[in-house]
C-alpha cells in the first residue's frame, strides 16, 4: 500500500509537500521490511532453540537408558 501511494505521490508534480510524502512512504516501506525480517529471525531462533533443547534432552535420556540397559545385562 505504501509502495503504490509513493508511486502516486511521485507522479503529482504540483502537490504541496510532495517530497515529504514520498520520504515518509519510503521510510514506511523500509521499516516494514525490517520489521518482517526481525519477526522472521525471532521466530526462527525461537523454534530452533526449543527444538534443539528437546533434541538434546531426548539424546541425554536415550543415552542414559541405553547405558542403564547395558549395565543390567
C-alpha positions in Angstrom: 0.0 0.0 0.0 2.8 2.4 0.9 4.6 1.5 -2.4 1.5 2.4 -4.5 0.9 5.6 -2.5 4.5 6.5 -3.0 4.2 6.0 -6.8 1.1 8.1 -6.9 2.6 10.9 -4.9 5.7 10.9 -7.1 3.6 11.5 -10.2 1.9 14.6 -8.8 4.1 17.5 -10.0 2.3 20.3 -8.2 1.4 18.5 -4.9 2.3 20.5 -1.8 4.9 18.8 0.4 5.3 16.0 -2.2 8.9 15.3 -1.2 7.8 14.9 2.5 5.1 12.4 1.5 7.5 10.4 -0.7 10.1 10.4 2.0 7.5 9.2 4.6 6.3 6.4 2.3 9.9 5.4 1.6 10.6 5.2 5.4 7.4 3.3 6.0 8.4 0.7 3.3 11.9 0.3 4.8 10.5 0.0 8.3 8.0 -2.6 7.3 10.7 -4.7 5.6 12.9 -4.5 8.6 10.1 -5.5 10.9 9.3 -8.5 8.8 12.9 -9.6 8.7 13.2 -9.2 12.5 10.0 -11.1 13.1 11.2 -13.9 10.9 14.5 -14.1 12.6 13.0 -14.1 16.1 10.5 -16.9 15.1 13.2 -19.0 13.5 15.5 -18.7 16.5 12.7 -19.3 19.0 11.7 -22.6 17.3 15.2 -23.7 16.6 16.2 -23.2 20.3 13.1 -25.2 21.5 13.8 -27.9 19.0 17.5 -28.1 20.0 16.6 -28.2 23.7 14.1 -31.1 23.1 16.6 -32.9 20.9 19.4 -32.7 23.4 17.1 -33.8 26.2 16.0 -36.7 24.1 19.6 -37.7 23.5 20.5 -37.5 27.1 17.5 -39.5 28.2 18.1 -42.0 25.4 21.8 -42.5 26.2 21.1 -42.8 30.0 18.5 -45.5 29.3 20.8 -47.3 26.9 23.8 -47.2 29.3 21.5 -48.5 32.1 20.3 -51.3 29.8 24.0 -52.3 29.0 24.9 -52.3 32.7 21.9 -54.5 33.7 23.0 -57.4 31.4 
